[in-house]
Amino acid sequence: MFPDPPARPLKRCARCGHLTRADRMVKGFGRDCASMLGLVGGTIDVGQRGPDLLDVLADESDDACDGWDREWRRAAGA
């Protein structure tokens, strides 16, 4: 009913030796090996400008309210 898809060439991964589709290889490595070696990024660049949440949290002073100074927490903890 449907024609067979064209055969894709297979090559061996340079790290583990498994056969991998050539169009899915990254610099001679299969996708799994490439991600283990850090050749494939795991994050997406969203184009953020300025400080992020971790920068803001690092700038928080020691006397800032973190929620533990509320009345109900002091009563429950004491």
C-alpha positions in Angstrom: 0.0 0.0 0.0 2.7 2.5 1.0 6.2 2.4 -0.6 9.1 1.4 1.6 11.1 4.4 2.9 14.5 4.8 1.4 17.3 3.0 3.2 19.4 5.4 5.3 23.2 4.9 5.5 24.5 3.6 8.8 27.8 4.4 10.3 29.5 3.3 13.5 29.7 5.6 16.5 33.3 6.7 17.2 32.8 6.1 21.0 30.7 2.9 21.4 30.8 1.4 17.9 27.0 1.0 17.6 25.5 1.4 14.2 23.8 4.8 13.9 21.9 6.6 11.2 24.5 8.9 9.5 22.0 11.8 9.4 21.6 11.6 13.2 25.3 11.7 14.1 27.1 14.6 15.7 30.8 14.9 14.7 31.1 11.2 14.2 29.2 10.2 17.5 25.7 8.9 17.9 23.2 11.1 19.7 23.5 9.5 23.1 27.3 9.5 23.1 27.4 13.0 21.8 25.2 14.2 24.6 27.3 12.3 27.2 30.4 14.0 25.8 28.8 17.4 25.9 28.6 18.0 22.2 24.9 18.5 22.2 23.6 21.4 24.3 20.8 20.7 26.7 19.4 24.2 27.1 17.7 26.6 24.7 18.9 30.1 24.3 15.8 32.3 25.1 17.6 35.6 24.4 17.2 36.9 28.0 18.8 40.2 28.7 19.8 41.3 32.2 19.9 39.4 35.5 18.1 36.2 35.9 16.4 34.7 39.0 19.7 33.2 40.4 21.4 36.6 40.1 18.6 38.2 42.1 18.7 35.5 44.8 22.4 35.9 45.1 22.0 39.6 45.8 19.5 39.1 48.6 20.7 40.3 51.9 20.9 38.3 55.1 18.2 40.3 56.8 15.6 39.8 54.1 12.3 38.1 55.0 12.3 34.4 54.0 9.0 33.6 55.6 10.4 32.0 58.8 9.8 35.1 60.8 6.0 34.9 60.5 3.9 34.6 63.7 2.4 31.1 62.8 5.9 29.6 62.1 7.3 30.8 65.4 4.3 29.4 67.3 4.5 26.0 65.6 8.3 25.7 66.0 8.5 26.8 69.6 
